[in-house]
Amino acid sequence: MSSPIPRPAVPARPGPAAGRSQSLTFPCAPVVVPQVRGLLGDLLLAWGLPSGHELAYDLRLIATELVANVIEHAADSAPDLTVTLQLADGTVSFGVRDGHPFLPEPRDGADDPCADDTSGRGRLIIRTLAAEAGGTTHVERHPDGKTLWVRLPWPGE
């Protein structure tokens, strides 16, 4: 039986949103996916995003896909993952860092998954949501792994 994953303290009242950051490390286990979604929702509310805002929905779906991809593809060589949510300069950034040495293979439009594919949909969902929201995705390489980032505009900034 796995022990519960600690959740960070989230400020009770929304405050000025600019210049905020939160990072937490989790084990690469499916149980953390809903915990990360809940954490994101709590932080976004605490940082002043109105309840039910489309950005919160998009970020939770993106987080689900990114965290699930790390668990599926990197857990054997990277037992932990770190999620980071940052707000600065009118942009909210969500990243998932793992210790797996390989970068995800980018797909061009001709290689996008079709209905019969068993993988590859997560990255397509992430790229599509980011593009529709006016954001970007990229991979940051580290000596001990990588971080997959999604950056989206913060509303009203």
ABEGO torsion letter per residue (X at the ends): XBBBBBBBBBBABBBBABGBBBBBBBBBBAAAAAAAAAAAAAAAAAAGBBBGBAAAAAAAAAAAAAAAAAAAAAAAABABBBBBBBBBGGBBBBBBBBABABBBBBBBAAABBBAABABGAAAAAAAAAAAAAGBBBBBBBBAAEBBBBBBBBBBGX
